[in-house]
């Protein structure tokens, strides 16, 4: 299996020993030990827990010199490695650094001090700086470089030079930090991005439009190993690594978005200090199979309710131990996707556990049809009375025995998912007894639909809100649903014929094609502007295309279906959706953006919590024009999956902002289905 760097986040707070969650500074020592300066003292990390080591209040800066001695700054006072006051100045100490002779330098807002090797402290004899010092670096020539709120100041041997927006390549005079690399380049952070200066004449600006920096309000820069550049901002942390930017923001990655400090271990693991704790972000060598194994455990831990698999709610935001099962509008659909994932897994690996899980959830789907009083009418969801579950709003009915409730007004979404699950499970997992049982259930469902003029009829004798496939409506007033719903019913009929062998379903299939142009309707199933875009429909189209193109062998009909499939994929292609890409590759044999698909699987976060995610402030994105029916801001190009909101593949990947607040955890089928589909078809 191919390894890749999987991102993991660990939060550190007072619960595992920090003196305070208000962490102002952090350093890594020569042994890769971690030291954190907080508002209530100094703490040290041993790899497991934090231990308070010095009760120094209001720590603002930690600095490790070349001798591996730790200096601690608390407002006006500087403490040595024995935590004794080494020096005190009349103003707040703003920065600390070291020259190549290992003399330590500190600066307040206007004054600069340095220590000689005997640790005697001296005031730099010069006029006070006429602006506020915010960062300091000293090059190998002994020249002092000061980042101030009025530009960059160079000072050496009594000569002072001011570089500002008016006379240099600086984009802003408000400089917050400065670092110097081993080649002497100055890396300067400001409220307008990062500027790299060769200390002579050349200035290189890195911002959203020049270099792709995700956010420009920079307060920290740290130069890491192997060319890494960590950038702290007022709204998240940014990593430049291996030729690409990665943006870490929201509680998925950080306790708080304002970055106070960053320090980096030799292996590239970053410790990011915020006012709400520390985030440890590391990249571990991982395989997609390991990720699948981890997510299988997540499903069983919090998402499997008697075989029904979907997202769960968190009664305490962000706290996985507070999970509560959810009975959603679409338990049948989401569980069907899980059945397909486990069926593909079983076919790819032969693992008995995959067969067991697929069977358990397949039986749960079959049960949805048996609990309603109408043959062939499946419920959306079912709950046992008294079980702790978050029940969605809608039309609930008691079962005949009075022990459970089932949800009606079943939608086309459910039928799409059910027939997809029946198809994949039937072909890859089911034994002969199961096939017979499934054939009976599928026969009842599709007979109910065909006999009712291609409508899904509920208890009240009326069709459900979305259970409509009849020609008199689709080829009439239901214009927006015409093309997708035509595709849906053709796929369901073809699947029913395959599973049951009853020729009446094939006859109904041909009737809709020949008399009502349903095959032609399907060509334009993917709606685009000026029609409203519906990304939920994209997922539904995928699960009905899969069995239809698998079972239809007539070259003329396949040619028509492939016109619509190709058109849909080309529109969806920029989304880097591995589910669509793998299905497209498997069903057509065409190029399917393999690497983009694998990259999306790799970048699905291990944390599946639905956190609030805000991206509309970013400087590296282009805002799209408004679309009909979509109120929120969208990007022209979708952001990577680990930088946008957590959602199933039915969500809008172009959406920038989402107020999730940590109130739910998505179920891992978003990874498991495309991964195991790709494995089964030999695409991974």
Secondary structure, 3 states (H helix, E strand, C coil): CCCEEEEEEEEECHHHCCCCCCEEEEEECCCCCEEEEECCEEEEECCCCEEEEECCCCEEEEEECCCCCEEEEECCEEECCCCCEEEECCCCCCEEEECCCCCEEEECCCCEEEECCCCCEEECCCCCCCCCEEEEEECCCCCEEEEECCEEEEEECCEEEEECCCCCCCCCCCEEEEEECCCCCEEEEECCEEEEECCCCCEEEEECCCECCCCCCEEEEEECHHHCEEEEECCEEEEEECCEEEEECCCCCCCCCCCCEEEECCCCCEEEEECCEEEEEEEEEECHHHHHHHHHHHHHHHCEECCEECCEEECCCCCHHHEEEEECCCHHHHHHHHHHHHHHHHHHHCCHHHHHHHHHHHHHHHHHHHCCCCCCCCCCCEEECCCCEEECCCCEEECCCCCEEEECCCCHHHHHHHHHHHHHHHHHCCCHHHHHHHHHHHHHHHHHHHHCCCEEECCCCCEEEEEECCHHHHCCCCHHHHHHHHHHHHHHHHHHHHHHCCHHHHHHHHHHHHHHCHHHHHHHCCCCCCCCCCHHHHHHHHHHHHHHHHHCCCHHHHHHHHHHHHHHHHHHHHHCCHHHHHHHHHHHCCCCCHHHHHHHHHHCCCCCECCCECCCCCCCCCECCCECCECCCEECCCCCCCCCCCCCCCCCCCECCECCCCCEECCCHHHHHHHHHHHHCCCC
